[in-house]
Amino acid sequence: MDGIERLLEDFNRIKAACQEMEQKKIRVGIVGGKADSDIMAIAHAHEYGATIKPKKGKYLAIPLTKEAQAAGSPRAFSDLRFVNAKDGKLLMVRDKKKRGGKTESEAMYLLVKSVTLPERSFIRASFDAQQKELGSIVTGAMVKMLEGTITPTAAAESIGAQAAQLAQSFIDQNRVTPKSDFDHKTQHTTLYESGTHIRDRIAYEVVIE
């Protein structure tokens, strides 16, 4: 094979690879089998912010203790009563006996009509903050594809997997802002230890368009 034939063969191979790659779209976030409705709703609220209102009744019950948080709903308790605090807040409290026979009231839930969550982007913000790293990932995979050492499918899979890892690392490094109250009390963000482990649900998928 002479030089011109080899050059033409390489050109056709590169053209075909680029055309195949052009049809692929890489999605990174809560995707595929990890995207059930509850997780999607929580992730969307973090990524874009949200105002949450009660589906039933007049109030949302915000747990104020570990016991209340573990129980979830106030309905798990039979000894709660309503109290209007001096600052105007409506609480659900429980009377507990202490040593010496004294009884003290413990606030278990704060009742509110709505909760507004600020935007805490963990996908868009991670890519905005790590554009150089993401660019290196894409460039590295594309160079290998153009050299013919990996297929377009392998290149897209490599980009998706490493991009998902970037988003997870962004959370691991506690770079999600603004910080939540939970963040100030622990070493992790709510995206890491919220019971749903959104951090672990971050994945990727390659689709053909």
N, C-alpha and C positions, 0 to 999 in steps of 0.2 A: 504494500500500500504506500503510495507516494504521499508527499506532504500535503498536497491539495485535497486528496481523498480523506486523509486523516483529519484535516481541518474541517472539511464538510461534515464528516461523521460526528465530530465533537460539537459542531454548531447545531446539528439536528438533535443530538442528545440533550444539549443544554436547552434548546428551544422547547423540546417536549417536556423536560423537567419543569421549566418555568411555567408552561401552560398548565401542567398538572397541579403545580403548587398554587397557581392563581385561583384555582377552583376551591381550594381548601380555606376554611375559616377556623381559627383556633379560639375557643371560648375558655376563659379562666374564671373561676368563682365557685358558687354552689351550683353544680351542674350534674346532669346525668342521673344516675341512681342515688346520688347523695342529696337530691333536691326535692325532699318531701315538702308538703305545704307549710308545716309549722316552721321548719328550718328556713325555708325561703322567706317567710314573713319576718322572722327574727333578723335574718341577714339583711333584708331590705331595709328594716328599721334602722339598723346600725349604719348601713352604707349611705342612706339618703336622709335619715332622720324621720320621725313620725310623731303624730299625736294619737295616743291610744285612749279610747273611751270604752266604758263598759258595754258589753253586748246585752247583758241583762241587769236590771236594777239601776240604781242611781250612782253607785260609787265603785271605784276600783279599790281593792284592799291591798295595801303595800305592807309586806311583812317587815317588822322592826326587830325581830329577834331570830336567832338561829332555829329555835323551835318552831316559830311561825313560818319561817322560810321552808323548813323541812315538811311541815304539814300542808303548805300551799294555801288552801282555802280556810277562812274563819269557820266554816261549817265543820271542820275537824274538831272544834272545841265546843263544849256545852256550857262553859262558865264565863263567857265573855259578856261584857256590858259596854254600852256607849258612854263616852265622856267627851264633853266639849272643853278643850284645853283653853288656857287663858289667852293664847295667841290666836284663837279662832279655829284651830285645827280640830277635826273630829277624829277621835281615837276609839279603838276597841281595846279594852284593858281586861286584865284578869287579876283577881285578888289572890295573893299567895301568902300562906302563913310562914313566918320566919321563926327562928329560934327565940324562945322567950314568950311565945304566944302572940307576938305582934303580927299584924296583917298589913302587907304592903301591896300597892297596885302596880302592876307591870304593864306597860303599853305594848300590845302585841301587833296591832295593825294601825296604819294611818289610812283613813278613808279620803279619797280625792275623786273629783268628777272627771278628771282627765290627767294624763301625764304626757308631757312633750319631751321626746328624746332628741338631743342634738345630733346632727350628722357626725358619725364617727367612721368615715370611710376607711376600709381596710383593703379594698381591691384597687380602686382608682388612685387612692393616695399612695399605695405601695409602689405602683408603677410610675407615678409622677416623681416620687422621691428616689427611684432607682432606675431612671431612664438610661443611664450609662451601662448599668449591669444588664438591663433588658436588651439594649442595643447590641451588646457583646454576645449575648445568647443567640439572638437572631442572626447576627453576622456569622458567627461560628458555624451554625447549622447550615446556612445558605452556602457558605464557602465549600463545605464538605459535599453538599448536594451538587453544586456546579462542577466539582472535581470528579464526581461520579462515585465517591466512596460510600455514600448513603443515598437512599431513595427519597423522593419528595415526601412520602408518607413518614419515613423515619425522621426526616428533618422536622416536619410539623409536630410529631410526637415528642421529639426532644425539646422543641421550643415550648410546647405546652407544659410538659413536666417541670422544666426549670422555672417557668413563669409562675406556676403554682407554688413552687418552693420559695420563690421570692416573696410572695404574699404571706406565706406562713412565717417566714423569717421576720417580716415586718411586724407581725403580731408578737412573735417570740421576743423581739427586742423592745416591746412595749412602746412602739412609736405611734400607735393610734391615738389621735387627739380629737376632741378634748378628753381628758381623763375622766373616768366615771368615779363615783364614790367608792366602788369596789376596787378600782385600781389603787387608790390611796391606802387601802387596808391590806393588800396582798401584793405579791411580786408579779402577778399576772393580770391581764385585762379580762373584762367580761367576755370577750370573744374566745378566751382560752378556758375559763372556768365558770361558765354560766350554766352548766348542767347539760347543755346541748353541744358543747365543744365545737363551735362553728369553725374554729381554726383547723380542726381535723377533718372538716367536711369540704375544705377547699380542694378543688380538683380541676381537671381540664377535660375538654373533649374536642376532637377534630371532626368537623362536619363538611360535607361537600355542598357547594352552592352553585 
